[in-house]
């Protein structure tokens, strides 16, 4: 496998497992080859891994974070646990602490 081959496969594939399968090597070797070729393997977003388990949309998370409810109350309204809402909000780049949420609401107003 040449460096251009590794770059082409990494550019066309998402996820280390898929890259490793296409290269015919282990995940460790795929990471190593990508690093040596100077490219990064794109990760699979968590919601893409298990779409049937996605209980809330990105828009619903953003609305909950921007809303006046506490994180606990917003999570209950969405039917998820507070850590699940917090994790998803962080994944989307939204603040989860009270001061950050207040600043976000002020910026959006």
N, C-alpha and C positions, 0 to 999 in steps of 0.2 A: 504494500500500500504506500503510495507516495503522498507527500504533503498536499499537493493540489487535490488528490482524491479524498483525503480526510477533510479538507476544507469544504469541498463540494457536498459531501455526505452530511457534515455538521450543519451547513447552511440550509439544507433541504429537509432536515429532520428535527423534531421536537422531542426532547426527553433522552436521557442517557441510555435507558434500556433499548429504545428504538435505534439510537446511533450504534450501540454495541452490536445489536442484531445485524444491522446493515453492513457493518465492518467485519462481522464474524469473529469478534473478540469479546472478552469479558468487559463489564462496566468499568472496572479499574483501568484496564488498558485503553478503553475508549477515552476516559478522562485524560490519561497520560498523553495519548496521541494528540488529542485536541489541544492540550496545553503546549506540547512541543510544536504544533502547527500554528500556534498563536491565535486560536479561536476558542470561544466559549460555547458550551452546549446549552441551548435554551431549555429551561425547565418547563414542565407541564404545569399549568396553573391548577391549584387544588380543586377548583370547581369543574375543571375539564376532566379530572380523573374519575369522579363519581357524579355525573350530572343528575342521576336519579335521586341522590341524597341531598341535592341542593334544595334547602327548605326556604331560602329567602333570596330574592334577587338583589343585584347590586344597587338598584334604585331604592329598594325598600331599606337596605342598610344605610344608604346615604340619608334617606328621609328620617330614619330613626335617630341617627347621630345628630342631624340638624334640628330635630324636634325638641320640644321642651321637656320631654319625659326623662327620668333618670335612666341610666343604662339598664338597670334591673327591670324597670317598668317597660322600657322599649323592647327588651328581649322577651318579656312575658307576652307583650302584644303581638310579637312576631311568631311566638310559639317555639322559641329556642332558648337555650341557656345563656346567661350573661357572658360566660367565657366564649361561647360560640359567636355571639354578636361582636364581642371585643376583638376576637381573632380575625373575623372577616373584615371588620372596619380597618384594622391595622394592615391587612393584606391590600385593601383598597387605598391605603395612604391617608385614612381619615383619623383625626385625633380621638382618643377615647377618654382622656382625663377631663375633669370638669372645666378646667381653665381653657384647654384647647378647644373643647366643644363650644364654650361661650364665645371665644374669639372667632371661631368658624361661623357661628350664628350671626355675630356682629358684622363679619365680612360679607355675608350673603344678604344681609338686610339692606 
